[in-house]
Amino acid sequence: MVMKFLTITPPFLLSALMLFAAPVAESTLPNETLHYSVNWPSGLSLGEATLSASSARDANGPDRMHFQFDLDASVPGFAVSDRFRSAASGSFCSVEFQKTTSHGAKRVDDKETFDPNTGTVTRGSGSGQAELTANTCGKDALAFLYFVRQELSQGRVPPRQTVFFGAPYEIKLDLAGAESVKIGNMLVAADHVKASVSGPSSSIDFDLFFLQDRARTLALVRVPLALGTFSMELVK
């Protein structure tokens, strides 16, 4: 079960696919770098993660948002090192998504390119290339996470939809209300969102907690498994 947590949690901390065809309002989220502790059910650290966002103008092109998520965790005899990169428009429409994962001896490199003109996503290259149907504003998992934060800051929860993380994943979000959660030694007010994610070969339910600040900062993720509830907690 620990291996299951390490293998499937990163995509679902961030997930969902094939969103609205119409772009949303331009992002008001800040440039940021957030640090997290990945914890055993006992509270002991299993590893660490970093989530960051920045914006920049491409050469002779429009402004782009760039999102990154890095995770390093391990148990005896098994290490996980994940690197996810996303480039998106200011309306959270994905341009490109890259992931490099190393789980024990297994390494995966994947790249997806989004075409807003045809509403398609090209995955891989050469003989392994595949084309997936999306829409004119398809979203990868990282872009979707930031889209969710933008929507929450405006008092909305995105409806059930699909997100690209290699394969398509369908996600359903439900707002469970405001709760106080412990971050470090402090109790902070947060919006509790319940997430259900399903893909071609796996499904999972988990809980997300966003601070009630303007940016709706992701403060805590709880993933219930047979061994207990694992978590990813913001490090202040």
Accessible surface in RSA format (square Angstrom, percent):
REM  Atomic radii and reference values for relative SASA: ProtOr
REM  Chains: A
REM  Algorithm: Lee & Richards
REM  Probe-radius: 1.40
REM  Slices: 20
REM RES _ NUM      All-atoms   Total-Side   Main-Chain    Non-polar    All polar
REM                ABS   REL    ABS   REL    ABS   REL    ABS   REL    ABS   REL
RES MET A   1   104.82  54.3  67.72  44.8  37.09  88.3  64.59  54.9  40.23  53.3
RES VAL A   2    18.23  12.0  17.36  15.7   0.87   2.1  17.36  15.1   0.87   2.4
RES MET A   3    83.86  43.4  83.59  55.3   0.27   0.6  83.79  71.2   0.07   0.1
RES LYS A   4    89.14  43.5  80.65  49.5   8.49  20.2  46.71  42.0  42.43  45.2
RES PHE A   5     5.54   2.8   5.54   3.4   0.00   0.0   5.54   3.4   0.00   0.0
RES LEU A   6     2.61   1.5   1.20   0.9   1.42   3.6   2.61   1.8   0.00   0.0
RES THR A   7    59.50  42.3  51.47  52.2   8.02  19.1  43.69  58.7  15.80  23.9
RES ILE A   8    24.23  13.8  23.67  17.6   0.55   1.3  24.23  17.4   0.00   0.0
RES THR A   9     5.11   3.6   4.78   4.8   0.33   0.8   5.11   6.9   0.00   0.0
RES PRO A  10     1.35   1.0   1.35   1.2   0.00   0.0   1.35   1.1   0.00   0.0
RES PRO A  11    12.74   9.3  12.74  11.6   0.00   0.0  12.74  10.5   0.00   0.0
RES PHE A  12     4.76   2.4   4.03   2.5   0.72   1.9   4.03   2.4   0.72   2.1
RES LEU A  13     3.47   1.9   2.14   1.5   1.33   3.4   2.20   1.5   1.27   3.4
RES LEU A  14     2.12   1.2   0.24   0.2   1.88   4.7   2.12   1.5   0.00   0.0
RES SER A  15     3.59   3.0   0.66   0.9   2.94   6.8   0.66   1.4   2.94   4.1
RES ALA A  16     0.00   0.0   0.00   0.0   0.00   0.0   0.00   0.0   0.00   0.0
RES LEU A  17     0.03   0.0   0.03   0.0   0.00   0.0   0.03   0.0   0.00   0.0
RES MET A  18    76.54  39.6  64.94  43.0  11.60  27.6  58.74  49.9  17.79  23.6
RES LEU A  19     9.54   5.3   0.00   0.0   9.54  24.0   2.85   2.0   6.69  18.0
RES PHE A  20    82.12  41.1  75.62  46.8   6.50  16.9  81.85  49.6   0.27   0.8
RES ALA A  21    60.75  55.9  50.39  77.8  10.36  23.6  50.52  71.2  10.23  27.1
RES ALA A  22    66.81  61.4  59.80  92.3   7.01  15.9  63.65  89.6   3.15   8.3
RES PRO A  23    88.23  64.3  67.34  61.4  20.89  75.9  67.34  55.6  20.89 129.8
RES VAL A  24    30.22  19.9  16.70  15.1  13.53  32.6  24.66  21.4   5.56  15.1
RES ALA A  25    63.27  58.2  43.98  67.9  19.28  43.9  56.19  79.1   7.08  18.8
RES GLU A  26   113.94  65.4 105.81  80.1   8.13  19.4  63.65 123.1  50.29  41.1
RES SER A  27    30.22  25.5   6.79   9.1  23.43  54.0   5.08  10.8  25.14  35.2
RES THR A  28    84.14  59.8  58.66  59.5  25.49  60.7  55.86  75.0  28.29  42.8
RES LEU A  29    27.61  15.4   6.33   4.5  21.28  53.5   6.41   4.5  21.20  57.0
RES PRO A  30    63.57  46.3  52.05  47.4  11.52  41.9  62.32  51.5   1.25   7.8
RES ASN A  31   100.79  69.5  75.78  73.2  25.00  60.2  25.29  60.9  75.49  73.0
RES GLU A  32    28.10  16.1  13.25  10.0  14.85  35.4  21.27  41.1   6.83   5.6
RES THR A  33    81.08  57.7  57.61  58.4  23.47  55.9  31.45  42.2  49.62  75.0
RES LEU A  34    25.59  14.2  24.16  17.3   1.42   3.6  25.59  18.0   0.00   0.0
RES HIS A  35    97.44  53.3  95.96  66.7   1.49   3.8  66.18  68.2  31.26  36.4
RES TYR A  36     2.77   1.3   0.13   0.1   2.64   6.9   0.13   0.1   2.64   3.3
RES SER A  37    27.21  23.0  26.66  35.6   0.56   1.3  20.81  44.3   6.40   9.0
RES VAL A  38     1.78   1.2   1.78   1.6   0.00   0.0   1.78   1.5   0.00   0.0
RES ASN A  39    12.73   8.8  12.73  12.3   0.00   0.0   0.63   1.5  12.11  11.7
RES TRP A  40    77.24  31.0  74.82  36.2   2.42   5.7  61.68  32.9  15.56  25.3
RES PRO A  41    58.69  42.8  26.69  24.3  31.99 116.3  28.15  23.2  30.54 189.8
RES SER A  42    89.59  75.7  44.03  58.8  45.57 105.0  54.08 115.2  35.51  49.7
RES GLY A  43    49.96  61.6   0.00   N/A  49.96  61.6  29.22  80.2  20.74  46.5
RES LEU A  44   128.96  71.8 126.93  90.8   2.03   5.1 128.83  90.5   0.13   0.3
RES SER A  45    76.61  64.7  48.84  65.2  27.76  64.0  36.46  77.6  40.15  56.2
RES LEU A  46     9.04   5.0   0.15   0.1   8.90  22.4   3.49   2.5   5.55  14.9
RES GLY A  47    16.73  20.6   0.00   N/A  16.73  20.6  15.33  42.1   1.40   3.1
RES GLU A  48   116.93  67.1 116.22  87.9   0.71   1.7  30.42  58.8  86.51  70.6
RES ALA A  49     3.39   3.1   0.00   0.0   3.39   7.7   2.01   2.8   1.38   3.6
RES THR A  50    39.75  28.3  38.49  39.0   1.27   3.0  18.25  24.5  21.51  32.5
RES LEU A  51     0.34   0.2   0.34   0.2   0.00   0.0   0.34   0.2   0.00   0.0
RES SER A  52    19.26  16.3  19.20  25.6   0.06   0.1  10.80  23.0   8.45  11.8
RES ALA A  53     9.65   8.9   5.22   8.1   4.43  10.1   6.53   9.2   3.12   8.3
RES SER A  54    54.39  46.0  51.38  68.6   3.00   6.9  32.61  69.4  21.78  30.5
RES SER A  55    65.74  55.6  45.62  60.9  20.12  46.4  20.37  43.4  45.37  63.6
RES ALA A  56    53.80  49.5  42.93  66.3  10.87  24.7  53.54  75.4   0.26   0.7
RES ARG A  57   164.65  69.1 134.87  68.8  29.77  70.9  51.14  69.9 113.50  68.8
RES ASP A  58    55.86  39.1  49.51  49.3   6.35  15.0  21.77  51.2  34.09  34.0
RES ALA A  59    99.28  91.3  63.19  97.5  36.08  82.1  74.89 105.5  24.39  64.6
RES ASN A  60   167.29 115.4 114.45 110.6  52.84 127.2  42.68 102.7 124.61 120.4
RES GLY A  61    20.95  25.8   0.00   N/A  20.95  25.8  16.46  45.2   4.49  10.1
RES PRO A  62    73.39  53.5  66.69  60.8   6.71  24.4  72.81  60.1   0.58   3.6
RES ASP A  63    79.67  55.8  71.59  71.3   8.08  19.1  28.37  66.8  51.30  51.2
RES ARG A  64    46.29  19.4  45.30  23.1   0.99   2.4   1.81   2.5  44.48  27.0
RES MET A  65    18.90   9.8  18.90  12.5   0.00   0.0  11.29   9.6   7.61  10.1
RES HIS A  66    62.67  34.3  61.05  42.4   1.61   4.1  43.29  44.6  19.38  22.6
RES PHE A  67     4.44   2.2   3.62   2.2   0.82   2.1   3.62   2.2   0.82   2.4
RES GLN A  68    68.25  38.2  68.20  49.8   0.05   0.1   8.17  17.4  60.09  45.6
RES PHE A  69     0.17   0.1   0.17   0.1   0.00   0.0   0.17   0.1   0.00   0.0
RES ASP A  70    31.39  22.0  30.61  30.5   0.78   1.8   7.98  18.8  23.42  23.4
RES LEU A  71     6.40   3.6   6.30   4.5   0.10   0.3   6.40   4.5   0.00   0.0
RES ASP A  72    55.34  38.8  53.16  52.9   2.18   5.2  26.35  62.0  28.99  28.9
RES ALA A  73     6.77   6.2   0.00   0.0   6.77  15.4   3.72   5.2   3.04   8.1
RES SER A  74    60.11  50.8  51.49  68.7   8.63  19.9  16.04  34.2  44.07  61.7
RES VAL A  75    16.65  11.0   8.85   8.0   7.80  18.8  13.20  11.5   3.45   9.3
RES PRO A  76   136.29  99.3 105.52  96.2  30.77 111.9 118.08  97.5  18.20 113.1
RES GLY A  77    89.80 110.7   0.00   N/A  89.80 110.7  45.27 124.2  44.53  99.7
RES PHE A  78    44.67  22.3  39.14  24.2   5.53  14.4  41.34  25.1   3.33   9.5
RES ALA A  79    59.81  55.0  55.50  85.6   4.31   9.8  55.63  78.3   4.18  11.1
RES VAL A  80     3.15   2.1   0.00   0.0   3.15   7.6   0.04   0.0   3.11   8.4
RES SER A  81    40.65  34.3  37.50  50.1   3.14   7.2  24.27  51.7  16.38  22.9
RES ASP A  82     0.92   0.6   0.92   0.9   0.00   0.0   0.00   0.0   0.92   0.9
RES ARG A  83    77.73  32.6  76.15  38.8   1.58   3.8  28.69  39.2  49.04  29.7
RES PHE A  84     1.10   0.5   1.10   0.7   0.00   0.0   1.10   0.7   0.00   0.0
RES ARG A  85    78.51  33.0  77.40  39.5   1.11   2.6  39.72  54.3  38.79  23.5
RES SER A  86     4.94   4.2   0.00   0.0   4.94  11.4   2.16   4.6   2.78   3.9
RES ALA A  87    20.01  18.4  19.10  29.5   0.91   2.1  19.10  26.9   0.91   2.4
RES ALA A  88     0.00   0.0   0.00   0.0   0.00   0.0   0.00   0.0   0.00   0.0
RES SER A  89    26.66  22.5  26.66  35.6   0.00   0.0  25.67  54.7   0.99   1.4
RES GLY A  90    15.44  19.0   0.00   N/A  15.44  19.0  10.06  27.6   5.38  12.1
RES SER A  91    11.50   9.7  11.50  15.4   0.00   0.0   2.53   5.4   8.98  12.6
RES PHE A  92     0.00   0.0   0.00   0.0   0.00   0.0   0.00   0.0   0.00   0.0
RES CYS A  93    17.28  13.1  16.99  18.9   0.29   0.7  11.39  28.9   5.89   6.3
RES SER A  94     6.94   5.9   0.00   0.0   6.94  16.0   0.00   0.0   6.94   9.7
RES VAL A  95    45.86  30.2  45.13  40.9   0.73   1.8  45.84  39.8   0.01   0.0
RES GLU A  96    53.81  30.9  52.91  40.0   0.90   2.2   7.26  14.0  46.56  38.0
RES PHE A  97     2.45   1.2   2.21   1.4   0.24   0.6   2.36   1.4   0.09   0.2
RES GLN A  98    75.78  42.4  75.53  55.2   0.25   0.6  11.75  25.0  64.02  48.6
RES LYS A  99    26.34  12.8  24.57  15.1   1.76   4.2   2.59   2.3  23.74  25.3
RES THR A 100    38.61  27.5  38.20  38.7   0.41   1.0  14.56  19.6  24.05  36.4
RES THR A 101    14.69  10.4  14.69  14.9   0.00   0.0   7.66  10.3   7.03  10.6
RES SER A 102    32.76  27.7  32.53  43.4   0.23   0.5   8.51  18.1  24.25  34.0
RES HIS A 103    27.09  14.8  22.79  15.8   4.30  11.0  15.91  16.4  11.18  13.0
RES GLY A 104    33.03  40.7   0.00   N/A  33.03  40.7  16.54  45.4  16.50  36.9
RES ALA A 105   117.06 107.6  70.10 108.2  46.97 106.8  81.98 115.5  35.08  92.9
RES LYS A 106   142.74  69.6 133.84  82.1   8.91  21.2  82.82  74.5  59.92  63.8
RES ARG A 107   156.19  65.6 127.80  65.1  28.39  67.6  53.00  72.4 103.19  62.5
RES VAL A 108    52.26  34.4  48.63  44.0   3.63   8.7  52.26  45.4   0.00   0.0
RES ASP A 109    94.73  66.4  63.75  63.4  30.99  73.3  35.05  82.5  59.68  59.5
RES ASP A 110    20.98  14.7  11.09  11.0   9.89  23.4   9.80  23.1  11.18  11.1
RES LYS A 111    92.69  45.2  90.02  55.2   2.67   6.4  41.95  37.8  50.73  54.0
RES GLU A 112     1.35   0.8   1.35   1.0   0.00   0.0   1.35   2.6   0.00   0.0
RES THR A 113    61.64  43.8  60.32  61.2   1.31   3.1  48.19  64.7  13.44  20.3
RES PHE A 114    14.17   7.1   5.64   3.5   8.53  22.2   5.64   3.4   8.53  24.4
RES ASP A 115    53.86  37.7  50.70  50.5   3.16   7.5  19.29  45.4  34.57  34.5
RES PRO A 116    75.98  55.4  69.01  62.9   6.97  25.3  71.98  59.4   4.00  24.9
RES ASN A 117   138.35  95.4 103.44 100.0  34.91  84.1  27.73  66.7 110.62 106.9
RES THR A 118    89.98  64.0  59.43  60.3  30.55  72.8  66.93  89.9  23.05  34.9
RES GLY A 119     7.18   8.9   0.00   N/A   7.18   8.9   5.01  13.8   2.17   4.9
RES THR A 120    24.62  17.5  23.10  23.4   1.51   3.6  18.29  24.6   6.33   9.6
RES VAL A 121     0.02   0.0   0.02   0.0   0.00   0.0   0.02   0.0   0.00   0.0
RES THR A 122    37.73  26.8  36.11  36.6   1.62   3.9  16.47  22.1  21.26  32.1
RES ARG A 123    79.48  33.4  79.34  40.4   0.14   0.3  11.89  16.3  67.59  41.0
RES GLY A 124    33.44  41.2   0.00   N/A  33.44  41.2  21.81  59.9  11.63  26.0
RES SER A 125    89.95  76.0  76.21 101.7  13.75  31.7  38.69  82.4  51.26  71.8
RES GLY A 126    63.34  78.1   0.00   N/A  63.34  78.1  44.81 123.0  18.52  41.5
RES SER A 127   132.58 112.0  82.90 110.6  49.68 114.4  59.46 126.6  73.13 102.4
RES GLY A 128    59.64  73.5   0.00   N/A  59.64  73.5  37.62 103.2  22.02  49.3
RES GLN A 129   103.22  57.7  77.52  56.7  25.70  61.2   7.63  16.3  95.58  72.5
RES ALA A 130    47.22  43.4  40.25  62.1   6.97  15.9  47.22  66.5   0.00   0.0
RES GLU A 131   125.88  72.3  94.36  71.4  31.52  75.1  25.85  50.0 100.03  81.7
RES LEU A 132    44.80  25.0  41.55  29.7   3.26   8.2  44.80  31.5   0.00   0.0
RES THR A 133   102.29  72.8  92.21  93.5  10.08  24.0  56.08  75.3  46.22  69.9
RES ALA A 134    13.00  12.0   0.85   1.3  12.15  27.6   0.85   1.2  12.15  32.2
RES ASN A 135    30.18  20.8  21.03  20.3   9.14  22.0  21.10  50.8   9.07   8.8
RES THR A 136    68.45  48.7  61.32  62.2   7.13  17.0  53.80  72.3  14.66  22.2
RES CYS A 137     0.71   0.5   0.00   0.0   0.71   1.7   0.71   1.8   0.00   0.0
RES GLY A 138     4.08   5.0   0.00   N/A   4.08   5.0   0.00   0.0   4.08   9.1
RES LYS A 139     0.06   0.0   0.06   0.0   0.00   0.0   0.00   0.0   0.06   0.1
RES ASP A 140     0.00   0.0   0.00   0.0   0.00   0.0   0.00   0.0   0.00   0.0
RES ALA A 141     0.01   0.0   0.01   0.0   0.00   0.0   0.01   0.0   0.00   0.0
RES LEU A 142     0.01   0.0   0.01   0.0   0.00   0.0   0.01   0.0   0.00   0.0
RES ALA A 143     0.00   0.0   0.00   0.0   0.00   0.0   0.00   0.0   0.00   0.0
RES PHE A 144     3.55   1.8   3.55   2.2   0.00   0.0   3.55   2.2   0.00   0.0
RES LEU A 145     4.87   2.7   4.00   2.9   0.86   2.2   4.87   3.4   0.00   0.0
RES TYR A 146     0.41   0.2   0.41   0.2   0.00   0.0   0.41   0.3   0.00   0.0
RES PHE A 147     0.02   0.0   0.02   0.0   0.00   0.0   0.02   0.0   0.00   0.0
RES VAL A 148     4.58   3.0   4.58   4.1   0.00   0.0   4.58   4.0   0.00   0.0
RES ARG A 149     0.00   0.0   0.00   0.0   0.00   0.0   0.00   0.0   0.00   0.0
RES GLN A 150     1.59   0.9   1.59   1.2   0.00   0.0   1.42   3.0   0.17   0.1
RES GLU A 151    11.85   6.8  11.85   9.0   0.00   0.0   0.00   0.0  11.85   9.7
RES LEU A 152    10.20   5.7   5.91   4.2   4.30  10.8   6.06   4.3   4.14  11.1
RES SER A 153    38.09  32.2   9.54  12.7  28.55  65.8   6.64  14.1  31.45  44.1
RES GLN A 154    76.26  42.6  47.30  34.6  28.97  69.0  33.79  71.9  42.48  32.2
RES GLY A 155    73.16  90.2   0.00   N/A  73.16  90.2  37.80 103.7  35.36  79.2
RES ARG A 156   115.61  48.5 110.29  56.2   5.32  12.7  61.40  83.9  54.22  32.9
RES VAL A 157    47.51  31.3  24.22  21.9  23.29  56.1  24.22  21.0  23.29  63.2
RES PRO A 158     2.58   1.9   0.11   0.1   2.47   9.0   1.42   1.2   1.16   7.2
RES PRO A 159    76.28  55.6  62.48  57.0  13.80  50.2  74.07  61.2   2.21  13.7
RES ARG A 160   136.80  57.4 112.02  57.1  24.78  59.0  39.85  54.5  96.95  58.8
RES GLN A 161    16.48   9.2   7.74   5.7   8.74  20.8  15.80  33.6   0.68   0.5
RES THR A 162    28.90  20.6  28.65  29.0   0.25   0.6   9.19  12.3  19.72  29.8
RES VAL A 163     0.41   0.3   0.33   0.3   0.07   0.2   0.33   0.3   0.07   0.2
RES PHE A 164     1.18   0.6   1.18   0.7   0.00   0.0   1.18   0.7   0.00   0.0
RES PHE A 165     9.50   4.8   8.09   5.0   1.41   3.7   8.09   4.9   1.41   4.0
RES GLY A 166     0.75   0.9   0.00   N/A   0.75   0.9   0.29   0.8   0.45   1.0
RES ALA A 167    22.49  20.7  19.89  30.7   2.60   5.9  21.12  29.7   1.38   3.6
RES PRO A 168    55.10  40.2  50.22  45.8   4.88  17.7  50.28  41.5   4.82  30.0
RES TYR A 169    32.13  15.0  31.84  18.1   0.29   0.8   0.82   0.6  31.31  38.6
RES GLU A 170    64.51  37.0  61.69  46.7   2.82   6.7  13.46  26.0  51.05  41.7
RES ILE A 171     4.78   2.7   4.16   3.1   0.62   1.5   4.38   3.2   0.40   1.1
RES LYS A 172    72.18  35.2  71.13  43.6   1.05   2.5  51.25  46.1  20.93  22.3
RES LEU A 173    14.12   7.9   3.36   2.4  10.76  27.0   3.36   2.4  10.76  29.0
RES ASP A 174    65.20  45.7  62.30  62.0   2.90   6.9  23.26  54.7  41.94  41.8
RES LEU A 175    97.26  54.2  66.32  47.4  30.94  77.8  66.32  46.6  30.94  83.3
RES ALA A 176    49.21  45.2  11.65  18.0  37.57  85.5  22.99  32.4  26.23  69.5
RES GLY A 177    30.34  37.4   0.00   N/A  30.34  37.4  29.59  81.2   0.75   1.7
RES ALA A 178    74.19  68.2  42.22  65.1  31.97  72.7  42.41  59.7  31.78  84.2
RES GLU A 179    70.94  40.7  61.15  46.3   9.78  23.3  31.29  60.5  39.64  32.4
RES SER A 180    79.93  67.5  52.82  70.5  27.11  62.5  18.05  38.4  61.88  86.7
RES VAL A 181     4.14   2.7   1.59   1.4   2.55   6.1   4.14   3.6   0.00   0.0
RES LYS A 182   124.85  60.9 115.69  71.0   9.16  21.8  60.42  54.4  64.44  68.6
RES ILE A 183     2.53   1.4   0.77   0.6   1.76   4.2   0.77   0.6   1.76   4.8
RES GLY A 184    45.05  55.6   0.00   N/A  45.05  55.6  36.45 100.0   8.60  19.3
RES ASN A 185   145.80 100.5 114.87 111.0  30.94  74.5  28.18  67.8 117.62 113.7
RES MET A 186   115.83  60.0 112.26  74.3   3.57   8.5  85.57  72.8  30.25  40.1
RES LEU A 187   131.57  73.3 103.02  73.7  28.55  71.8 103.29  72.5  28.28  76.1
RES VAL A 188    23.73  15.6  18.12  16.4   5.62  13.5  23.73  20.6   0.00   0.0
RES ALA A 189    55.51  51.0  42.80  66.1  12.71  28.9  42.87  60.4  12.64  33.5
RES ALA A 190     0.00   0.0   0.00   0.0   0.00   0.0   0.00   0.0   0.00   0.0
RES ASP A 191    20.85  14.6  20.85  20.8   0.00   0.0   1.32   3.1  19.53  19.5
RES HIS A 192    14.00   7.7  14.00   9.7   0.00   0.0  13.81  14.2   0.18   0.2
RES VAL A 193     0.28   0.2   0.28   0.3   0.00   0.0   0.28   0.2   0.00   0.0
RES LYS A 194   103.81  50.6 102.62  63.0   1.19   2.8  70.26  63.2  33.55  35.7
RES ALA A 195     1.79   1.6   0.00   0.0   1.79   4.1   0.23   0.3   1.55   4.1
RES SER A 196    51.98  43.9  48.68  65.0   3.31   7.6  22.32  47.5  29.66  41.6
RES VAL A 197     3.20   2.1   0.00   0.0   3.20   7.7   0.74   0.6   2.46   6.7
RES SER A 198    54.37  45.9  51.33  68.5   3.05   7.0  30.90  65.8  23.47  32.9
RES GLY A 199    24.45  30.2   0.00   N/A  24.45  30.2   6.07  16.6  18.38  41.2
RES PRO A 200    98.25  71.6  51.72  47.1  46.53 169.2  64.94  53.6  33.31 207.0
RES SER A 201   111.36  94.1  72.17  96.3  39.19  90.3  51.65 110.0  59.71  83.6
RES SER A 202    37.59  31.8  23.19  30.9  14.40  33.2  28.30  60.3   9.29  13.0
RES SER A 203    71.34  60.3  57.15  76.3  14.20  32.7  20.47  43.6  50.87  71.3
RES ILE A 204    16.14   9.2   6.94   5.2   9.19  22.2  14.99  10.8   1.15   3.1
RES ASP A 205    88.46  62.0  82.83  82.4   5.63  13.3  27.03  63.6  61.43  61.3
RES PHE A 206     5.34   2.7   1.44   0.9   3.90  10.1   2.89   1.8   2.45   7.0
RES ASP A 207    24.54  17.2  24.54  24.4   0.00   0.0   1.35   3.2  23.18  23.1
RES LEU A 208     7.81   4.3   7.81   5.6   0.00   0.0   7.81   5.5   0.00   0.0
RES PHE A 209     2.26   1.1   2.26   1.4   0.00   0.0   2.26   1.4   0.00   0.0
RES PHE A 210     0.08   0.0   0.08   0.1   0.00   0.0   0.08   0.1   0.00   0.0
RES LEU A 211    18.51  10.3  18.51  13.2   0.00   0.0  18.51  13.0   0.00   0.0
RES GLN A 212    82.13  45.9  52.75  38.5  29.38  70.0  20.03  42.6  62.09  47.1
RES ASP A 213    56.39  39.5  45.85  45.6  10.54  24.9  41.29  97.2  15.10  15.1
RES ARG A 214   199.00  83.6 180.43  92.0  18.57  44.2  83.00 113.4 116.00  70.3
RES ALA A 215    13.96  12.8  11.41  17.6   2.55   5.8  13.15  18.5   0.81   2.1
RES ARG A 216    46.22  19.4  46.22  23.6   0.00   0.0   0.00   0.0  46.22  28.0
RES THR A 217    12.89   9.2  12.89  13.1   0.00   0.0   3.94   5.3   8.94  13.5
RES LEU A 218     0.16   0.1   0.16   0.1   0.00   0.0   0.16   0.1   0.00   0.0
RES ALA A 219     0.00   0.0   0.00   0.0   0.00   0.0   0.00   0.0   0.00   0.0
RES LEU A 220     5.55   3.1   5.55   4.0   0.00   0.0   5.55   3.9   0.00   0.0
RES VAL A 221     0.49   0.3   0.46   0.4   0.03   0.1   0.46   0.4   0.03   0.1
RES ARG A 222    90.92  38.2  90.92  46.3   0.00   0.0  16.95  23.2  73.98  44.8
RES VAL A 223     1.49   1.0   1.49   1.3   0.00   0.0   1.49   1.3   0.00   0.0
RES PRO A 224    70.61  51.5  57.24  52.2  13.37  48.6  57.78  47.7  12.83  79.7
RES LEU A 225    25.84  14.4   6.73   4.8  19.11  48.0  14.36  10.1  11.49  30.9
RES ALA A 226    85.19  78.3  38.11  58.8  47.08 107.1  51.08  71.9  34.11  90.4
RES LEU A 227   105.51  58.8  79.38  56.8  26.13  65.7  82.43  57.9  23.08  62.1
RES GLY A 228    24.92  30.7   0.00   N/A  24.92  30.7  24.92  68.4   0.00   0.0
RES THR A 229    61.26  43.6  50.62  51.3  10.64  25.3  25.91  34.8  35.35  53.4
RES PHE A 230     0.15   0.1   0.15   0.1   0.00   0.0   0.15   0.1   0.00   0.0
RES SER A 231    18.06  15.3  18.03  24.1   0.03   0.1   8.52  18.2   9.54  13.4
RES MET A 232     4.31   2.2   3.58   2.4   0.72   1.7   3.50   3.0   0.80   1.1
RES GLU A 233    41.42  23.8  41.42  31.3   0.00   0.0   1.17   2.3  40.26  32.9
RES LEU A 234    10.82   6.0   9.37   6.7   1.45   3.7   9.37   6.6   1.45   3.9
RES VAL A 235    81.16  53.4  66.00  59.8  15.16  36.5  69.38  60.3  11.78  32.0
RES LYS A 236   154.10  75.2  89.55  54.9  64.55 153.7  83.22  74.9  70.88  75.5
END  Absolute sums over single chains surface
CHAIN  1 A    10660.7       8146.9       2513.8       5862.5       4798.2
END  Absolute sums over all chains
TOTAL         10660.7       8146.9       2513.8       5862.5       4798.2
